[in-house]
Amino acid sequence: MNADFLAVLEFWEREKGINRDVLIGAVQEALLSAAKKAVGPARELRVEIDQKNGDIKAFAKLIVSEKVISKHDQISVFDARRVKAEAQVGDELELEVTPTGFGRIASQYAKQALMQKIRIAEKQLIFTEFKDRVGDIISGTVRRFERSDVIMDLGKYEAMLPNRERVPTEEYQVGERVRCYVKAVEQGPHGPEIILSRADPRFVVKLFQLEVSEINDGTIEIKGIAREPGFRTKMAVYSRDNKVDPVGACVGMRGQRVKNIVRELNNEKVDVIPWSADIKTFVTKALEPAKLKSIETDERGHRVKILVSEDQLSLAIGKRGQNARLTARLTGWEVDIDAEHVVAKGFNEKVAEAVASIAAIPGVTREQADALVHAGLTRIEDLLSAEAGDIADIPLIGENAAAILASAHAEAERRTLKVGGAPVNP
C-alpha cells in the first residue's frame, strides 16, 4: 500500500497541479478517523505519514499512572519505564499505538479522502484559473454526454457545454475537438463549474476579434450584434478612421476573414453591416439586399414602418421572419414591414386615359377622340403614321380626317420643339 500510496500522490500532484502537502494533509485527516475506530478513543491521537517510504503510524499521548483505569488515556509506571527509564507518575508520553492490520483499513480511508480532497482542490483550482478567463475562446475534446449537456475535457479540468448553450444545428461526437466560448465560472452544487457556449453572440464577437486585427486594436468597433445560432448573425461595425472601411476589413481579401469565421460556425450566415447613427440608413443597410420603397420612423415608440414592393416582401422579412427579427434586435427598434399594394388599371380606365390623351390635341373633340380610340388609334404616334383615307370611314371623323391628322402633326412638332428637339412620348 505504501508504494501505491506514494505513486498516487505523485500522479495527482503532476496531473492536477495539487500541492503534495495538501493531499497528505487530507489523507492524514482521514487516517486519523480510521485510527480512532481501530485504536479507540486514545488521548491526543495523531497519524503520521513518512513521505519517503509511505509508512503510516498512529501515536497517542498517555499519562503515567500507578493504576491504569483507562487504557486509552493512561499507561502504568512499569510500561512507561520500559519506554523511558526516568518516567514518573503524572508524566505524559507519546507512544506508537498503530494497530495490527492498520494498513488495510488505512488504505481504504486514504483512497476515499484522497479522491474527495482532489475533487475539492480541483474545483478550487478551476475557479482560481478560469475566473479571469471568462470571455476567452478555448479548445476542448468531447468526453461524454449527460442528458443533453456536453462534458468537455480541457486537459486538467472538465467543463460543461449546457444544452441551452449548444447550437441546434450542431451534433458532437465523443473525441471530437471543439472550440467554445468561456461564458461563466459558476458555483454549482458540487463546487465551481466552467460553463461553455457556442450559441452566445459574444462567441462570434470574439472570433472576429481574433481574426480581424483592426477590431482587436480598436480601429474598428463592433456596435451591435444579433444572432440566431446555427442560422444567421447580423453584426454592425463602425470605424472612426475614414480611411478604414469597417465592412471590407471584416470581410477580408476575397472574403477570407469572414469565410474562416463562417467555417468555424459550421456555415452559419454572417452579415457584416456598416453602423450609422441615422436609423433610416442603418435599417436600410440591415435589410439589404431587399429594396425598400419608404421608411417612416416613430421616435417616441422607437418603431420603424417600412414599405416594400410585393416582390421584395419575402426577401425583406426573411425565412420565418428571421431577417426582420434580427434587424430589430440589431437596431433596437421595432420593425414593421408591409407590402405596397398597387392596384392594376382596368380596361375602362386605360380607355379613358387614351381618350383624354387624344382629346388633348388642339382641333380634336372628345367625341372624335373617343371614336379614334375605339378604332384602335390610342396614341398620337398612331395618328402620325396614319393617312386621311385610313380614318375617314371612322364615325364622327369623315371629312375631318385630314384636319385631324394635320393637328396631330402640328402638336407633335410643338412638343418636339418644347423639349429642345428630344422626341416626345405623350
C-alpha beads as a LAMMPS data file, in Angstrom:
LAMMPS data file: protein, C-alpha beads

426 atoms
425 bonds

1 atom types
1 bond types

-500.0 500.0 xlo xhi
-500.0 500.0 ylo yhi
-500.0 500.0 zlo zhi

Masses

1 110.0

Atoms # bond

1 1 1 0.000 0.000 0.000
2 1 1 2.851 2.344 0.838
3 1 1 4.419 2.283 -2.629
4 1 1 0.993 2.622 -4.263
5 1 1 0.123 5.485 -1.939
6 1 1 3.231 7.458 -2.874
7 1 1 2.643 6.769 -6.588
8 1 1 -0.915 8.079 -6.337
9 1 1 0.266 11.230 -4.578
10 1 1 2.865 11.829 -7.253
11 1 1 0.331 11.241 -10.058
12 1 1 -2.245 13.698 -8.748
13 1 1 0.394 16.291 -7.951
14 1 1 1.728 16.071 -11.507
15 1 1 -1.554 15.730 -13.418
16 1 1 -3.771 18.112 -11.464
17 1 1 -1.225 20.502 -10.070
18 1 1 -2.432 19.977 -6.487
19 1 1 0.171 20.594 -3.811
20 1 1 1.538 17.373 -2.265
21 1 1 1.277 18.736 1.284
22 1 1 -2.427 19.488 0.707
23 1 1 -3.016 15.892 -0.368
24 1 1 -1.055 14.433 2.529
25 1 1 -2.915 16.674 4.972
26 1 1 -6.222 15.383 3.641
27 1 1 -5.083 11.780 3.934
28 1 1 -3.851 12.341 7.483
29 1 1 -7.276 13.645 8.484
30 1 1 -8.900 10.547 7.048
31 1 1 -6.387 8.207 8.634
32 1 1 -6.999 9.831 11.983
33 1 1 -10.649 8.865 11.703
34 1 1 -9.603 5.346 10.752
35 1 1 -7.176 5.156 13.680
36 1 1 -9.842 6.278 16.155
37 1 1 -12.016 3.388 15.021
38 1 1 -9.146 0.889 15.104
39 1 1 -7.357 2.068 18.273
40 1 1 -10.259 3.507 20.205
41 1 1 -10.624 6.925 21.892
42 1 1 -6.888 7.307 22.573
43 1 1 -5.754 10.586 24.126
44 1 1 -4.467 13.178 21.598
45 1 1 -4.296 10.593 18.860
46 1 1 -2.411 11.600 15.719
47 1 1 -1.323 9.894 12.495
48 1 1 1.991 10.425 10.765
49 1 1 2.925 9.566 7.180
50 1 1 6.534 9.118 6.191
51 1 1 6.814 10.953 2.858
52 1 1 9.901 8.934 1.903
53 1 1 8.597 5.400 2.245
54 1 1 4.875 5.949 2.826
55 1 1 4.810 4.233 6.258
56 1 1 1.764 5.129 8.324
57 1 1 1.935 5.183 12.117
58 1 1 -0.512 6.192 14.846
59 1 1 0.595 7.928 18.061
60 1 1 -1.191 8.803 21.291
61 1 1 -0.215 10.781 24.393
62 1 1 -0.713 8.740 27.593
63 1 1 -0.363 9.822 31.224
64 1 1 1.871 7.727 33.514
65 1 1 -0.300 6.404 36.366
66 1 1 0.186 3.965 39.244
67 1 1 -3.152 2.358 38.457
68 1 1 -4.476 2.252 34.916
69 1 1 -8.187 2.956 34.871
70 1 1 -8.480 3.847 31.150
71 1 1 -6.024 2.151 28.824
72 1 1 -6.786 4.763 26.161
73 1 1 -5.563 7.613 28.362
74 1 1 -3.133 6.054 30.841
75 1 1 -0.041 3.867 30.989
76 1 1 1.366 2.068 34.008
77 1 1 4.658 3.157 35.577
78 1 1 6.161 -0.233 34.701
79 1 1 5.257 0.017 30.994
80 1 1 6.249 3.656 30.843
81 1 1 9.726 2.982 32.238
82 1 1 10.247 0.339 29.565
83 1 1 9.956 3.163 27.074
84 1 1 11.517 5.935 29.116
85 1 1 13.572 4.878 32.155
86 1 1 13.103 8.122 34.089
87 1 1 9.336 8.248 33.615
88 1 1 7.412 9.375 36.707
89 1 1 3.767 9.311 37.720
90 1 1 1.956 12.208 36.018
91 1 1 4.367 12.392 33.077
92 1 1 2.987 12.454 29.553
93 1 1 4.434 10.058 26.993
94 1 1 3.735 9.879 23.256
95 1 1 3.695 6.255 22.173
96 1 1 3.066 4.477 18.908
97 1 1 -0.294 2.753 19.007
98 1 1 -0.513 1.527 15.418
99 1 1 -2.836 -1.486 15.499
100 1 1 -2.142 -4.738 13.668
101 1 1 -3.501 -4.709 10.115
102 1 1 -3.992 -0.964 10.215
103 1 1 -2.533 -0.651 6.681
104 1 1 -5.535 -2.305 5.011
105 1 1 -8.044 -0.111 6.867
106 1 1 -5.894 2.963 6.322
107 1 1 -5.663 2.380 2.577
108 1 1 -9.474 2.385 2.200
109 1 1 -9.867 5.584 4.199
110 1 1 -6.889 7.163 2.441
111 1 1 -8.320 6.456 -1.003
112 1 1 -11.720 7.940 -0.133
113 1 1 -10.211 11.004 1.491
114 1 1 -7.742 11.488 -1.319
115 1 1 -10.417 11.442 -4.011
116 1 1 -12.644 13.788 -2.036
117 1 1 -9.817 16.234 -1.418
118 1 1 -8.755 16.040 -5.044
119 1 1 -12.254 16.937 -6.172
120 1 1 -12.421 19.880 -3.776
121 1 1 -8.923 21.088 -4.631
122 1 1 -9.566 20.633 -8.337
123 1 1 -12.745 22.683 -8.144
124 1 1 -10.880 25.424 -6.312
125 1 1 -8.143 25.390 -8.934
126 1 1 -10.832 25.690 -11.616
127 1 1 -12.210 28.818 -10.007
128 1 1 -8.736 30.309 -9.459
129 1 1 -7.545 29.655 -13.007
130 1 1 -10.720 30.321 -15.001
131 1 1 -12.307 33.249 -13.153
132 1 1 -10.103 35.572 -15.249
133 1 1 -10.635 33.618 -18.496
134 1 1 -14.322 34.369 -18.868
135 1 1 -14.731 35.778 -22.379
136 1 1 -11.906 33.713 -23.884
137 1 1 -12.173 31.020 -26.532
138 1 1 -10.741 27.647 -25.576
139 1 1 -10.479 24.298 -27.307
140 1 1 -11.591 21.057 -25.703
141 1 1 -12.471 17.463 -26.517
142 1 1 -15.945 15.986 -26.144
143 1 1 -15.625 13.488 -23.287
144 1 1 -19.204 12.369 -22.602
145 1 1 -22.854 13.406 -22.564
146 1 1 -25.031 13.994 -19.514
147 1 1 -28.577 14.076 -20.857
148 1 1 -28.333 16.872 -23.452
149 1 1 -25.322 18.573 -21.858
150 1 1 -21.846 18.010 -23.280
151 1 1 -18.936 17.434 -20.883
152 1 1 -15.719 18.787 -22.381
153 1 1 -12.181 17.715 -21.498
154 1 1 -9.920 20.763 -21.213
155 1 1 -6.842 18.820 -20.185
156 1 1 -6.580 19.187 -16.420
157 1 1 -10.232 20.080 -15.980
158 1 1 -13.703 19.317 -17.222
159 1 1 -16.172 21.924 -18.422
160 1 1 -19.837 21.851 -19.358
161 1 1 -21.459 22.897 -22.607
162 1 1 -25.112 23.005 -21.457
163 1 1 -27.913 22.185 -23.855
164 1 1 -29.095 25.817 -23.708
165 1 1 -25.669 26.953 -24.988
166 1 1 -25.487 24.446 -27.840
167 1 1 -26.172 25.364 -31.460
168 1 1 -29.322 23.481 -32.504
169 1 1 -27.907 22.550 -35.912
170 1 1 -24.700 21.031 -34.496
171 1 1 -24.069 17.443 -33.404
172 1 1 -20.975 16.398 -31.441
173 1 1 -19.128 13.090 -31.246
174 1 1 -17.055 11.736 -28.361
175 1 1 -13.417 12.578 -29.027
176 1 1 -14.273 15.499 -31.337
177 1 1 -12.250 18.694 -30.907
178 1 1 -14.491 21.742 -30.381
179 1 1 -13.798 25.434 -29.784
180 1 1 -16.048 27.157 -27.263
181 1 1 -16.555 30.499 -25.550
182 1 1 -15.976 30.589 -21.770
183 1 1 -19.274 32.119 -20.683
184 1 1 -19.024 31.859 -16.898
185 1 1 -17.469 30.133 -13.912
186 1 1 -20.424 29.342 -11.664
187 1 1 -20.735 27.888 -8.194
188 1 1 -22.670 24.687 -8.772
189 1 1 -23.976 22.159 -6.221
190 1 1 -20.607 20.390 -6.364
191 1 1 -18.367 23.448 -6.500
192 1 1 -17.229 25.788 -9.302
193 1 1 -18.187 24.788 -12.845
194 1 1 -16.841 26.094 -16.155
195 1 1 -19.791 26.951 -18.394
196 1 1 -19.019 26.981 -22.115
197 1 1 -21.090 28.266 -25.028
198 1 1 -21.218 28.108 -28.801
199 1 1 -24.589 29.856 -29.074
200 1 1 -23.720 33.124 -27.335
201 1 1 -23.397 36.146 -29.703
202 1 1 -20.188 37.051 -27.870
203 1 1 -18.643 33.881 -29.318
204 1 1 -18.946 35.459 -32.791
205 1 1 -17.604 38.782 -31.473
206 1 1 -14.550 37.023 -30.018
207 1 1 -13.934 35.136 -33.277
208 1 1 -13.898 38.453 -35.153
209 1 1 -11.534 39.939 -32.567
210 1 1 -9.127 37.054 -33.122
211 1 1 -9.470 37.114 -36.911
212 1 1 -9.616 40.884 -37.603
213 1 1 -6.656 42.808 -36.227
214 1 1 -8.422 46.154 -36.756
215 1 1 -11.118 45.110 -34.273
216 1 1 -8.559 43.836 -31.792
217 1 1 -6.572 47.093 -31.830
218 1 1 -9.702 49.278 -31.604
219 1 1 -9.608 50.769 -35.097
220 1 1 -12.957 49.131 -35.827
221 1 1 -15.696 48.970 -33.220
222 1 1 -18.469 46.387 -33.087
223 1 1 -21.574 48.476 -32.379
224 1 1 -24.075 45.666 -32.114
225 1 1 -24.752 42.025 -32.881
226 1 1 -27.882 39.893 -33.235
227 1 1 -27.732 36.140 -33.665
228 1 1 -29.920 33.115 -34.205
229 1 1 -27.360 30.343 -33.587
230 1 1 -26.830 27.993 -36.470
231 1 1 -28.797 30.111 -38.929
232 1 1 -27.778 33.766 -39.199
233 1 1 -25.873 36.578 -37.491
234 1 1 -26.012 40.311 -38.183
235 1 1 -23.167 42.453 -36.876
236 1 1 -22.857 46.242 -37.130
237 1 1 -19.359 47.716 -37.334
238 1 1 -18.006 51.267 -37.317
239 1 1 -14.641 52.960 -37.800
240 1 1 -13.708 56.442 -36.607
241 1 1 -10.912 56.419 -39.193
242 1 1 -12.408 57.496 -42.527
243 1 1 -9.594 55.702 -44.347
244 1 1 -10.682 52.317 -42.967
245 1 1 -13.665 50.521 -44.478
246 1 1 -15.068 48.603 -41.496
247 1 1 -17.079 46.121 -43.558
248 1 1 -14.238 45.481 -46.008
249 1 1 -11.757 44.913 -43.178
250 1 1 -14.052 42.381 -41.510
251 1 1 -14.768 40.542 -44.742
252 1 1 -11.103 40.482 -45.746
253 1 1 -9.372 39.961 -49.054
254 1 1 -11.632 37.793 -51.230
255 1 1 -13.794 37.304 -48.155
256 1 1 -11.167 35.150 -46.449
257 1 1 -11.591 36.558 -42.937
258 1 1 -15.328 36.106 -42.772
259 1 1 -15.027 32.712 -44.504
260 1 1 -12.809 31.472 -41.656
261 1 1 -15.435 32.537 -39.123
262 1 1 -18.314 31.052 -41.128
263 1 1 -16.371 27.771 -41.298
264 1 1 -15.951 27.775 -37.508
265 1 1 -19.701 28.420 -37.170
266 1 1 -20.477 25.457 -39.463
267 1 1 -21.698 27.651 -42.352
268 1 1 -23.919 29.942 -40.321
269 1 1 -24.635 33.063 -42.413
270 1 1 -22.874 36.202 -41.187
271 1 1 -23.944 39.670 -42.381
272 1 1 -21.479 42.474 -41.633
273 1 1 -23.291 45.832 -41.773
274 1 1 -21.953 49.408 -41.578
275 1 1 -23.345 51.094 -38.477
276 1 1 -24.998 54.512 -38.834
277 1 1 -26.392 56.967 -36.303
278 1 1 -29.220 57.646 -38.769
279 1 1 -31.785 54.930 -38.081
280 1 1 -33.181 55.027 -41.639
281 1 1 -29.761 54.412 -43.155
282 1 1 -28.977 51.755 -40.541
283 1 1 -32.212 49.847 -41.141
284 1 1 -31.816 50.081 -44.918
285 1 1 -28.344 48.524 -44.709
286 1 1 -29.505 45.888 -42.230
287 1 1 -32.308 44.730 -44.545
288 1 1 -30.189 44.503 -47.688
289 1 1 -30.390 43.094 -50.322
290 1 1 -34.113 43.892 -50.075
291 1 1 -35.007 47.210 -51.759
292 1 1 -37.210 49.497 -49.666
293 1 1 -39.826 51.880 -51.038
294 1 1 -40.187 54.117 -47.980
295 1 1 -39.335 54.325 -44.276
296 1 1 -41.277 56.119 -41.572
297 1 1 -39.907 56.448 -38.042
298 1 1 -41.718 56.885 -34.742
299 1 1 -39.119 58.322 -32.375
300 1 1 -41.330 58.099 -29.315
301 1 1 -42.342 54.484 -29.876
302 1 1 -38.914 53.507 -31.223
303 1 1 -40.649 51.947 -34.197
304 1 1 -39.837 51.867 -37.914
305 1 1 -42.526 51.323 -40.563
306 1 1 -41.230 50.135 -43.920
307 1 1 -42.988 49.760 -47.255
308 1 1 -41.608 47.463 -49.944
309 1 1 -42.911 46.259 -53.269
310 1 1 -44.732 42.934 -53.158
311 1 1 -41.890 41.073 -54.882
312 1 1 -39.458 42.314 -52.186
313 1 1 -41.616 41.466 -49.164
314 1 1 -40.406 37.901 -48.591
315 1 1 -36.770 38.996 -49.064
316 1 1 -37.132 41.834 -46.543
317 1 1 -38.872 39.718 -43.914
318 1 1 -36.667 36.664 -44.482
319 1 1 -37.348 32.992 -43.855
320 1 1 -39.763 32.660 -40.920
321 1 1 -39.318 36.403 -40.293
322 1 1 -35.636 35.980 -39.476
323 1 1 -34.269 38.986 -41.396
324 1 1 -36.751 41.424 -39.860
325 1 1 -36.347 39.909 -36.392
326 1 1 -32.541 40.159 -36.425
327 1 1 -32.732 43.724 -37.780
328 1 1 -34.989 44.700 -34.881
329 1 1 -32.572 43.176 -32.347
330 1 1 -29.560 44.768 -34.004
331 1 1 -31.005 48.290 -34.214
332 1 1 -33.043 48.211 -31.011
333 1 1 -36.101 49.499 -32.928
334 1 1 -39.302 47.622 -33.651
335 1 1 -39.505 46.935 -37.373
336 1 1 -42.839 46.680 -39.234
337 1 1 -42.630 45.684 -42.890
338 1 1 -45.618 45.889 -45.244
339 1 1 -46.040 45.452 -48.985
340 1 1 -47.088 48.430 -51.084
341 1 1 -50.304 47.431 -52.800
342 1 1 -50.525 48.644 -56.404
343 1 1 -53.976 48.332 -57.978
344 1 1 -53.771 47.303 -61.631
345 1 1 -55.555 49.643 -64.051
346 1 1 -58.768 48.265 -65.547
347 1 1 -59.680 48.283 -69.247
348 1 1 -62.122 51.165 -68.940
349 1 1 -59.562 53.274 -67.070
350 1 1 -56.990 52.671 -69.793
351 1 1 -59.533 53.627 -72.480
352 1 1 -60.403 56.840 -70.618
353 1 1 -56.727 57.779 -70.352
354 1 1 -56.208 57.172 -74.094
355 1 1 -59.284 59.269 -74.985
356 1 1 -58.010 62.127 -72.783
357 1 1 -54.582 61.928 -74.442
358 1 1 -56.002 62.183 -77.992
359 1 1 -58.507 64.880 -76.952
360 1 1 -55.592 66.961 -75.677
361 1 1 -54.565 67.566 -79.315
362 1 1 -55.865 71.012 -80.368
363 1 1 -58.599 70.654 -83.004
364 1 1 -59.723 67.171 -81.858
365 1 1 -63.000 66.970 -79.957
366 1 1 -63.598 64.461 -77.163
367 1 1 -66.207 62.650 -79.282
368 1 1 -63.721 62.355 -82.148
369 1 1 -61.009 61.189 -79.720
370 1 1 -63.393 58.532 -78.371
371 1 1 -64.124 57.314 -81.881
372 1 1 -60.424 57.185 -82.790
373 1 1 -59.510 55.255 -79.617
374 1 1 -62.270 52.695 -80.184
375 1 1 -60.934 52.312 -83.707
376 1 1 -57.532 51.369 -82.286
377 1 1 -55.708 54.716 -82.558
378 1 1 -54.809 55.209 -78.897
379 1 1 -51.662 57.359 -79.182
380 1 1 -50.540 60.415 -81.097
381 1 1 -47.911 58.214 -82.786
382 1 1 -50.740 56.127 -84.273
383 1 1 -52.159 59.279 -85.915
384 1 1 -48.727 60.339 -87.222
385 1 1 -48.369 57.073 -89.115
386 1 1 -51.950 57.114 -90.482
387 1 1 -53.316 58.640 -93.701
388 1 1 -56.582 60.536 -94.205
389 1 1 -58.114 57.642 -96.135
390 1 1 -57.354 55.267 -93.234
391 1 1 -59.507 57.184 -90.751
392 1 1 -62.133 58.780 -92.957
393 1 1 -64.509 55.838 -92.541
394 1 1 -64.462 56.119 -88.727
395 1 1 -67.757 57.536 -87.345
396 1 1 -67.595 61.273 -86.491
397 1 1 -64.346 61.633 -88.468
398 1 1 -65.303 61.580 -92.162
399 1 1 -64.258 64.768 -93.951
400 1 1 -62.437 65.942 -90.798
401 1 1 -59.786 63.262 -91.306
402 1 1 -57.192 65.486 -92.990
403 1 1 -57.661 68.293 -90.441
404 1 1 -57.280 65.863 -87.511
405 1 1 -54.057 64.403 -88.942
406 1 1 -52.700 67.910 -89.576
407 1 1 -53.497 68.847 -85.968
408 1 1 -51.676 65.710 -84.751
409 1 1 -48.543 66.523 -86.793
410 1 1 -48.586 70.131 -85.546
411 1 1 -48.925 69.001 -81.907
412 1 1 -46.084 66.522 -82.283
413 1 1 -43.837 69.214 -83.776
414 1 1 -44.766 71.613 -80.993
415 1 1 -43.882 69.086 -78.318
416 1 1 -40.582 68.298 -80.014
417 1 1 -39.585 71.952 -80.096
418 1 1 -40.639 72.390 -76.472
419 1 1 -38.124 69.855 -75.199
420 1 1 -35.306 71.051 -77.382
421 1 1 -35.527 68.553 -80.137
422 1 1 -35.957 65.453 -77.976
423 1 1 -38.687 63.007 -79.053
424 1 1 -41.911 63.313 -77.105
425 1 1 -43.950 60.352 -75.871
426 1 1 -47.142 61.836 -74.512

Bonds

1 1 1 2
2 1 2 3
3 1 3 4
4 1 4 5
5 1 5 6
6 1 6 7
7 1 7 8
8 1 8 9
9 1 9 10
10 1 10 11
11 1 11 12
12 1 12 13
13 1 13 14
14 1 14 15
15 1 15 16
16 1 16 17
17 1 17 18
18 1 18 19
19 1 19 20
20 1 20 21
21 1 21 22
22 1 22 23
23 1 23 24
24 1 24 25
25 1 25 26
26 1 26 27
27 1 27 28
28 1 28 29
29 1 29 30
30 1 30 31
31 1 31 32
32 1 32 33
33 1 33 34
34 1 34 35
35 1 35 36
36 1 36 37
37 1 37 38
38 1 38 39
39 1 39 40
40 1 40 41
41 1 41 42
42 1 42 43
43 1 43 44
44 1 44 45
45 1 45 46
46 1 46 47
47 1 47 48
48 1 48 49
49 1 49 50
50 1 50 51
51 1 51 52
52 1 52 53
53 1 53 54
54 1 54 55
55 1 55 56
56 1 56 57
57 1 57 58
58 1 58 59
59 1 59 60
60 1 60 61
61 1 61 62
62 1 62 63
63 1 63 64
64 1 64 65
65 1 65 66
66 1 66 67
67 1 67 68
68 1 68 69
69 1 69 70
70 1 70 71
71 1 71 72
72 1 72 73
73 1 73 74
74 1 74 75
75 1 75 76
76 1 76 77
77 1 77 78
78 1 78 79
79 1 79 80
80 1 80 81
81 1 81 82
82 1 82 83
83 1 83 84
84 1 84 85
85 1 85 86
86 1 86 87
87 1 87 88
88 1 88 89
89 1 89 90
90 1 90 91
91 1 91 92
92 1 92 93
93 1 93 94
94 1 94 95
95 1 95 96
96 1 96 97
97 1 97 98
98 1 98 99
99 1 99 100
100 1 100 101
101 1 101 102
102 1 102 103
103 1 103 104
104 1 104 105
105 1 105 106
106 1 106 107
107 1 107 108
108 1 108 109
109 1 109 110
110 1 110 111
111 1 111 112
112 1 112 113
113 1 113 114
114 1 114 115
115 1 115 116
116 1 116 117
117 1 117 118
118 1 118 119
119 1 119 120
120 1 120 121
121 1 121 122
122 1 122 123
123 1 123 124
124 1 124 125
125 1 125 126
126 1 126 127
127 1 127 128
128 1 128 129
129 1 129 130
130 1 130 131
131 1 131 132
132 1 132 133
133 1 133 134
134 1 134 135
135 1 135 136
136 1 136 137
137 1 137 138
138 1 138 139
139 1 139 140
140 1 140 141
141 1 141 142
142 1 142 143
143 1 143 144
144 1 144 145
145 1 145 146
146 1 146 147
147 1 147 148
148 1 148 149
149 1 149 150
150 1 150 151
151 1 151 152
152 1 152 153
153 1 153 154
154 1 154 155
155 1 155 156
156 1 156 157
157 1 157 158
158 1 158 159
159 1 159 160
160 1 160 161
161 1 161 162
162 1 162 163
163 1 163 164
164 1 164 165
165 1 165 166
166 1 166 167
167 1 167 168
168 1 168 169
169 1 169 170
170 1 170 171
171 1 171 172
172 1 172 173
173 1 173 174
174 1 174 175
175 1 175 176
176 1 176 177
177 1 177 178
178 1 178 179
179 1 179 180
180 1 180 181
181 1 181 182
182 1 182 183
183 1 183 184
184 1 184 185
185 1 185 186
186 1 186 187
187 1 187 188
188 1 188 189
189 1 189 190
190 1 190 191
191 1 191 192
192 1 192 193
193 1 193 194
194 1 194 195
195 1 195 196
196 1 196 197
197 1 197 198
198 1 198 199
199 1 199 200
200 1 200 201
201 1 201 202
202 1 202 203
203 1 203 204
204 1 204 205
205 1 205 206
206 1 206 207
207 1 207 208
208 1 208 209
209 1 209 210
210 1 210 211
211 1 211 212
212 1 212 213
213 1 213 214
214 1 214 215
215 1 215 216
216 1 216 217
217 1 217 218
218 1 218 219
219 1 219 220
220 1 220 221
221 1 221 222
222 1 222 223
223 1 223 224
224 1 224 225
225 1 225 226
226 1 226 227
227 1 227 228
228 1 228 229
229 1 229 230
230 1 230 231
231 1 231 232
232 1 232 233
233 1 233 234
234 1 234 235
235 1 235 236
236 1 236 237
237 1 237 238
238 1 238 239
239 1 239 240
240 1 240 241
241 1 241 242
242 1 242 243
243 1 243 244
244 1 244 245
245 1 245 246
246 1 246 247
247 1 247 248
248 1 248 249
249 1 249 250
250 1 250 251
251 1 251 252
252 1 252 253
253 1 253 254
254 1 254 255
255 1 255 256
256 1 256 257
257 1 257 258
258 1 258 259
259 1 259 260
260 1 260 261
261 1 261 262
262 1 262 263
263 1 263 264
264 1 264 265
265 1 265 266
266 1 266 267
267 1 267 268
268 1 268 269
269 1 269 270
270 1 270 271
271 1 271 272
272 1 272 273
273 1 273 274
274 1 274 275
275 1 275 276
276 1 276 277
277 1 277 278
278 1 278 279
279 1 279 280
280 1 280 281
281 1 281 282
282 1 282 283
283 1 283 284
284 1 284 285
285 1 285 286
286 1 286 287
287 1 287 288
288 1 288 289
289 1 289 290
290 1 290 291
291 1 291 292
292 1 292 293
293 1 293 294
294 1 294 295
295 1 295 296
296 1 296 297
297 1 297 298
298 1 298 299
299 1 299 300
300 1 300 301
301 1 301 302
302 1 302 303
303 1 303 304
304 1 304 305
305 1 305 306
306 1 306 307
307 1 307 308
308 1 308 309
309 1 309 310
310 1 310 311
311 1 311 312
312 1 312 313
313 1 313 314
314 1 314 315
315 1 315 316
316 1 316 317
317 1 317 318
318 1 318 319
319 1 319 320
320 1 320 321
321 1 321 322
322 1 322 323
323 1 323 324
324 1 324 325
325 1 325 326
326 1 326 327
327 1 327 328
328 1 328 329
329 1 329 330
330 1 330 331
331 1 331 332
332 1 332 333
333 1 333 334
334 1 334 335
335 1 335 336
336 1 336 337
337 1 337 338
338 1 338 339
339 1 339 340
340 1 340 341
341 1 341 342
342 1 342 343
343 1 343 344
344 1 344 345
345 1 345 346
346 1 346 347
347 1 347 348
348 1 348 349
349 1 349 350
350 1 350 351
351 1 351 352
352 1 352 353
353 1 353 354
354 1 354 355
355 1 355 356
356 1 356 357
357 1 357 358
358 1 358 359
359 1 359 360
360 1 360 361
361 1 361 362
362 1 362 363
363 1 363 364
364 1 364 365
365 1 365 366
366 1 366 367
367 1 367 368
368 1 368 369
369 1 369 370
370 1 370 371
371 1 371 372
372 1 372 373
373 1 373 374
374 1 374 375
375 1 375 376
376 1 376 377
377 1 377 378
378 1 378 379
379 1 379 380
380 1 380 381
381 1 381 382
382 1 382 383
383 1 383 384
384 1 384 385
385 1 385 386
386 1 386 387
387 1 387 388
388 1 388 389
389 1 389 390
390 1 390 391
391 1 391 392
392 1 392 393
393 1 393 394
394 1 394 395
395 1 395 396
396 1 396 397
397 1 397 398
398 1 398 399
399 1 399 400
400 1 400 401
401 1 401 402
402 1 402 403
403 1 403 404
404 1 404 405
405 1 405 406
406 1 406 407
407 1 407 408
408 1 408 409
409 1 409 410
410 1 410 411
411 1 411 412
412 1 412 413
413 1 413 414
414 1 414 415
415 1 415 416
416 1 416 417
417 1 417 418
418 1 418 419
419 1 419 420
420 1 420 421
421 1 421 422
422 1 422 423
423 1 423 424
424 1 424 425
425 1 425 426
